Amino acid sequence: MARRGLLRELLRSGVGRLGVAMAVVLCLTAIFVVLTYPADFGPARWSNPQVWADYPKAVPPAWTNLAGGDRAVHRVLTSSAPAEVGQAGPAEVRTYRMPFAYGEGEPPTFLSFRMGLVSYTGRPPSYSVVLVRPDGLEVPLYRDVVRGPRPAETAPFVRNAEDPFRVNLGAEDSAADQVVKVLGEAYGVPLDATDLAGRPEPALFGVPDGAGGFTPLRGDYAVEVRIAVADPTDTVADVAAVVGGSVYGVFGTDAQGRDLLEGLLFGLPVALLIGLSAAVVSTAIGTSLGLVSGFKGGRVDLVIQRTADIVNNVPLLPLLIFMVFVLGSQLWLILLVLVAFSWPGLTILIRSMILGLRGSQEVEAARAIGASTRHIIRRHVFPHTAPFVFTQLIFFVPAAILAEAGLAFLGLGDPSLPTWGQILENGFRTGAVFLGYWWWVGAPGLMIVVTAVTFMLLSLAMEPIVNPRLRRES
């Protein structure tokens, strides 16, 4: 069947259209990840605790609030350029503004501040952190000065080069004192700083209710960081404010605070690479050996078939455990094992098909005119098996993905790559099932199922192409 006819037949059924649409979405998403994610995403970001220091640990997705919840959504606000620059005497004051809308019914779990790399030449910069509320009140939360020069240190003086500076604003005594002062004056309600010590967030994001508590204040907030520098050439790479919450993102976070959405997206091209690579190579090997075995017959057939029987009965898991122990957990090793043990079944099936084709009139006619064995196999035998081979290739893809996920779940995967199996293994090893972290286990499982269903739908849509009797008349 011609390519256009094959695609037209594939799109004739609803199953085929759905399968093609899902495959296109998966492929486009995988391309997006490859183009936007760094090549060293695994070790440099996913496995780096510093990257996830500002994220909540083991919290469910933000969309769970749609089911009637009103929990605080975790926010990480960043700014790398000042919104405005002014003068305060001889100093230049740079104001970094990070606005956000807050509409939840509970206060944030914490409020923290982070400052990235700072470089200065003379007097160290001073800075302050202020929360601007919807009611117009400004609450100063923190004030400090960048650490000054050390003895014998020469300019420019660099700070926070390795690790950014972080401070929990709610844990500072000055924050509680300022809340008491600002809210007390604005609302005329006496407040006690000792009641807010260590947990001023309900007051920061609320108004006094007259009964000793606070009513949530919804609206537009902003965290402003005001940095005073003595020299205009002094630089601050970036600042950030973290408004802590108990829900986050599309798929939530794991016990280390890692955004599961990032890991699952990165795992998509890895899964497709594993599935397609293993499927293509094992299909090519199985088809080639099946063609040769069925057409040649004799001793060649005997050797190939007995080899297929032996490989088909080798205990895979103990062998893989031994190889991982000796060579280490590497992705190429998993691919090698999947390819090495996936071809025998296809070889046996192709051989049985060729046995019925090698005595056909088409083959006999080609032999009569002196065609070579290679030409006969390529032009007169293989085309009859091609639709079946293509269907088997599509079936192999989800099987390879599931095999890799199963191996990774057993701890035999490549630890440097956040594959779906690795994420599942981390969840079970941490006790996600027993602790009720359903999103940690459900998200990678859902991705595996969606990918497998996509290729299953494509395989079902290929049935009319493999068996012409199933085709519908135009």
N, C-alpha and C positions, 0 to 999 in steps of 0.2 A: 504493500500500500504506500502511495506517495506521502511525503511529509504533510502536505496540505490536507490530504484525505485523512491521514491519521489524526491530525489536530482537530479536523472537523468532526470526526467520529467521536473523539474524546470529549468535545464540547456539546455533543448532541443530548447527553443525559444531564439531569440535575446533579447527580453524583459527580460526574466529570467536571462540570462547571464549578461546583463547590470545591472540589479537590484542587483544580487549577488556581482558583482564587486564593485558597489558603496557601498553596505553594508559592504563589507570587508574593504574598504578604511576608512569608517567612524569608524568602530570598532577598527581598528589598530591605527587610530589617537586618538581616545578616550583613548585607553590603554596607548599610549605614553604620553598623557596629565596627566593621573592619576599617572604614574610613575615618571614624571619629575616636575610637578607643586607641590608646597607646599600645604598642606591641608588647611592652612589658607590664601590662595591666595587672597580671597576676601577682608577681612579686613586688612591684612598685606601689600599687594602690590597694588591691584586694587584701593582700597579706601584710599591709603596713598599718599597725595600730594607730600611728599618729594621724593618719588620714581620717579615721573614724572617731577621733576623740570628741568631736562636737556632736555626735549623733547618739540618740537614745538606744539603750540596750533592750533587745527582745520586745519590741512594741508592735502591735498589729497595724495593718494598713489604715490610712486616713479615711478611706471610704466606709469603714465600719461605722462611722458616725451617722451614715445615712439610715442605719437600722434603728435609729432612735437615740443613739449616743450623743453626748455633747462634751466629749473629752478634748483636752487641749491638743492642738496639732503642733508637732515639733517644727520649728523654723530655724534655718541657718541663714542669717542675713550677712552679706559681704559687701564691701565697698573698696575699690582700689584707687579711686580718684575723689578728691574733695568736691562737694557740691558748691561750696563757696570759699573764697579766700579773702581775709580781711586783715586789718592791722590793729594791734593793741599795743600802743607805744612803739618800741623798737622791734617788737616780735611780730612775726607773721602768723596769723591764726587760720588754720585750715579746718573746715567743718565737714566731716564725713557724715552724711545723713542716710539712714537705712529705714525707710518707712515700711509698715506692714499693717494689714487690717486684722483686727482680733474680734471674732464674733462667737467664741465658745462660751459655754456656761460655767467652766471651771478655770481657775487661774493657771498660769504656766507652772510646771514643776520646778523650774529654776530659771535664772537669767544669768548669762555669763558673757564675758568679753574676751576677745582674742586680738592680739596685735602681731603682725608679721615682721619681716626684717626691717630694721631701722638703721639708717646711716646718718651720722652727723659729724661736723668738723669742729665745733666749738662747744658752746654751752648745751647740755643735753636737753632735748625737747620735754616739755611738760604736756600733760593731757588730762582730759576729764571726760566722763561718760554721763550722759543725761538722757532720761526717758521723757519724751514729750507725749502727753496724754491727749485723748480726744477732747477733754474739757479745757484744754489750753494750759494746764499746769505742767511745769517742768520740774522734774525731780532729779537733782544731782545724785548719782549713785557711787561715783568713784573718782578719785583724783590722785595722780601720782606723777613721778618724773622718771624718765628713762635712766637706767643705771649709768652713772658717770664714768669717765675714763679711769682705767687702772694705772698704777704706777708703771712708768716706762712704756705705756701704750701710746702709739702715734696715730694721728688723724689720717684718714677718716675712721671714726669709731663705729663699729658694726655690732649691733645687738640682735638677738633672736634669729641668728643665722641658721642654726640647726633645728631648734624647736621654737615655735611661736610662744609668746607670752600669753598665759591664760589666767583668768581670775573669775571666781564665782562671785558675782556681784551681790547676790542675796546673802552670802555668808559674811559680808563685811558689816561691821557695826555701824559704819557711817551711813549705809543705805537705810537701815531702820530708823536712824535718827532723822535723816532727811525726809523720809516718808511721814513721820510723825509731825515734823515741822510744817511741811508744805500742805498736807491734807488737813492738819489741825487748823491752820490759819484760813484755808480756803472754805472749809465746811463748818468751822466753829465747833468741832467736836473734840473733846480731849482724848488723846491716844497715848498709849503707854509703849515706849520703845522696847521694853522687855518682852511684851507680848508678840512683837514682830521679829525679834532677834532670830536670825537664821532662816526665817520664812516670811519675808516681807511681800512676796508676790501677790497674795490676796488683796493687800492694800494698794500695791502698785497698779493693779489692773481692776480696781474696784472703787466704790465710794462707800463711806460709812453708812450703815443702815440704822444707826441710833441704838442698836441693841448689842453693841460690842462686836458685830460682824461686818462683812463687806458684801455689797451687791456688785456682781460683775459689771464692768463698764465696757460695753462693746463700742467699737469704732476704729478710727485710724490712729495708730500709734507711730512713733518713730524713735529710733535710738540714734542719738547724735554723739559723735566723738569729736571733740575739739582739741586740736593739737597745736601748741604754740612752739614755733621754731625760731631760733635766733638767726639762722642763716638760711636764705631762700634755697640754697643748694641741698639742704638736708632733705632726706627722703624717707618715706614710710611706704613699704610695699603694699600693704593692705590692712584693713581692720575688719573685724566681724563681731556680730552679736548673735548669741544663741538663745532663742526663746524656747525653753524646754517644754516638751509635750509628751503625752502618753500614746499618741498615734502618729504614724509617719508614712508618707509615700504611697505607692501603689501596691507593693507587696510586703511592707513592713521591714523590720530589721532583725538581724540575728543577735546572738548573745554578745558579740563583739561590737555591735552597733553598725555593722555593714549593711548598706542599702541592698536588699535582696534583688531589687529591680536591676541594678547595675550588674550583679553577678549573673542573673538569669539571661540578660541580654548578651553578655559576653559569652555565655555558654551556648548560645544559639549557633553562631558560626563554627564553634568547636564541634558541636554535635553534628552539624551538616558536613563538616570536613571529615569527621570520623565515619559517618554513615555513608556518604558518597564515595569516599576513598576506598573504604573496605568493600562496599558493594561493587564498584566498578572493577577493582582489581580481582576480587574473588570471582565475580561473574566472568571476567575475561579468562581467567585460569580454568574455571570449571567448564565453560563453553568450549574452549580450545581443546582441552583434554577429552571432553565428551565427543567432539567431532572426530578427532583422530582415532579414539578408541572404537567408536562405532563404525567408521568407514574403513579403517585399516584391518580390524579384526586380528585373529591369530595371536601371536605372542605379545604384540604391542597392546592389544586389547586386554589380555590377561594381566600384564604388568600394571597397566593403568587402573584396572578395576580392583586388583588386590591392594594396590597402594591406597586407593580411595577407601576401601573397606577398613584398612588399618588406621588411617588418619581419622576416619569417622568414628572409630571406637577408642581413640586415645582420651583418657580422662583429662579434660581441659583445665579444670580448676587447680588440681595439685601441680600440674605442669606450670601454670601461670604463677602460682605462689612461689615455686622454686625459682623461676626466671626473675621475678621481681626481687626476691631475696638476693640473687646473685648480681643482677644488672641494675637494680633500682627501679623505682616507679617512674616510667617515662611514657609519654604519649605514643612515641613511635613503636615501643614494645607492645602496647595494647593493639595498635593497628596491625602489627606483624602477626600477632597471635590470632586476631580476628580473621585476617586474610588466610592464614595458614590452615585454619580449621573450618572454613566456610565453603570451600569449593567442592568437596566430595559429593554432596547430595545432588548438585546441579550436574556434575559430570555423569552420574549414573542415569539421571533423567534424560539428558541430551543423547547419551549413547542409545537408550531404548528407542528414541525417536529416529535416530540415524539408521538403526538396523532396518527399519521399515522403508527408508528412503533410498538406501544405496542400491537397491535392485529395481528402482523405478525406471520407466521408459526414458524420462528426461536424462537421468544419469547414464543409462546405457547408450543413449544417442551421443552424449558428450564423449564417452569412451570410444565409440566407434569412429569419431572424427579425429581421434588422437589427442584429446585434451588432457592436460596434466592433472594429477591428483589434486594439487593445490588449487588449480583453476576450477575443477569440479566442485570441490568443497566450498570455495568462496562464491561461485556464481550459481550453482545448481542445488546445493544442499543447505548451506547456512541460511539463505533467504526464507526457507520454509520454517526454520526454527527461530528466526529473529524476533517475531512478536512475542513468542513465549519467553525468550531470553530477556527481552526488555521488561516484560512483566515481572520476571523473577528478580531482575536488578532493582526494580522499584520496591519489591517485597524485602529485599536484603537491607535496604537503607534503614527502616525502623528497627529491624532486627539487630543491626550493628549498633545503633544508638542505644537500644535497650541493653545490649550486652555490655557496652562501655559503662552505662549507668549502674548496672548490677555489679560490675567489677569495682567501680569507684565506691559504691556503697559498702563493699566488703573491705575497703581500705587499700585496694590495689591500684587505684588511679594515680594520675600525676598530681602531686600536691601543689605544684606551682600554677595550675590552671583551675579556675573555679568552674568546673563543669557541673551539670545538673546532678550527676551522681555524687560529686564531691559535696555539694550543698546539702543533699539528702543525708549523706553520711555524717556530716558535721551536726546536723539537726538531731539525728538519732543518738549520736555519741554524747551530745550535750543533754539529752533527755527531753527534747522538745515535745515528744508525744505525751509524756507523763506530766509535763509542766503546763500543757494546754497551749503550746505555741503552734497552733494548727497552720498558720500562714507559712511558717518556716518549712514545713513538710509538704503542705498542699501546693505551694507555688511551683517548685521544681517538678513535682509529680504532674501537675496540670500541663506544664510545658512539654514534658515527655509524651503525655497522652495526646496533646494537640498535634505534635509533630508526627507521631505514629499514625493518628487518624488521617492526617493529610495524605500520607503515602498509601494508606489503605484505600482511601477513596480513589486515588489515581489508579491503583491496581484494579479495583472493581470496575472503573470506567474503561480499563483496557481489555476487559473480557470479550466484548464484541469484536475487538480487533484480533485477538488471539483465536477466537472461535467465530468464523464468519456467519454461522447459522444463527447467532444471537443478534446480528445486526438488524436494525429496523429498516424497512424500505423507505426510501426518500419520498 
